[in-house]
Amino acid sequence: MSDDSKKTPGNADQVSVPDFSELWKELYFKNEDIWAEAFKHYLSTKSFVNMMDTTLDQHLTLEKMTRQNLEKFFETTPVPSKQDVARVGELVISLEEKIDTIEFQLLNNFQSMADSLIKMADYQDNIKNQLSELKKEVQALGKRLDKLEKDPVSAPAKAPARKKTTKKEAPTE
């Protein structure tokens, strides 16, 4: 331990003042070992273990009561619980999947309808062309008939050569 000394101007005697920080350190280190041994001994006793068991039981009982009270509170108030939010989340996810499925089916249906309309338009165009060809043939036959009716005697002598017409096959779906 170190001591600080002070000199007074008129006195040749020295007054010693103890260093309190050094005293405190010394006291601390001496007591630390004693207290550590005492706590080590206390923590290993049966009474401490019983006290910790009792404290743990009390804490678990309090925790259980708190949970039950909170469940009752949430049942009576309109605040959703974690389970409610999770259930709603699952419902939203399943609804999104159903919407995606319906959207995919609609797109496929629209595509097949568009393809069918294109085929039908092509078929109508082919029928229109065939009808116009038939109309021309009927008109040509009508003119020939008119000629034959006007000139029945000369008809066998002047019979024009007949054109061979072929029927076009109607397109199939």
C-alpha positions, 0 to 999 in steps of 0.5 A: 500500500502506498501512502501520500504525505503532506507537509505543513509549512510550520510543522516538520511532522509528516501526516500520512493519508491512506490511498483509498483506491488501494484499500478498496482493491485490497478489500475487494480481492480478499472478499471476492474469493470468500463470496465466490466460495459461499455462493458456490456452496449455496448454489449446490445445496438442496434448499437452493434447488428446491427454491429454483423448482418452486420459482420455475413452477410459479413462473410456468403457472403464471405463463399458463394463466396469462396465455389463457387470459389473453385467449379469452380476451382475444375471443371477446374482442375483434382483434384477430389472432395469429391463427386467424391471420395465418388462416386468412393468408392461406385462403388468399393464397388458394384464391390466387391459385384458383384465379391463375387457373381460371385465367389460364383456362380463359386464355386457352378458350379465347385462343381456341375460339380465335382459331375456330373463327379464323377457320370459319372465316376461311371456310366462308371465303371458300364457299363464297368463291364457289358460290360466285363460280356457280353463279357464273356457270348458271348465268352462262347456262341461262344465256345458252338456254336463251339462245336455244329458245330463240333459235330452235332450228339452227341449234343442232347445227350451231351447237357450241362446244360444252365446257367441262366444269369440275366441282371443287371440293368443299373444305373440311374442318 
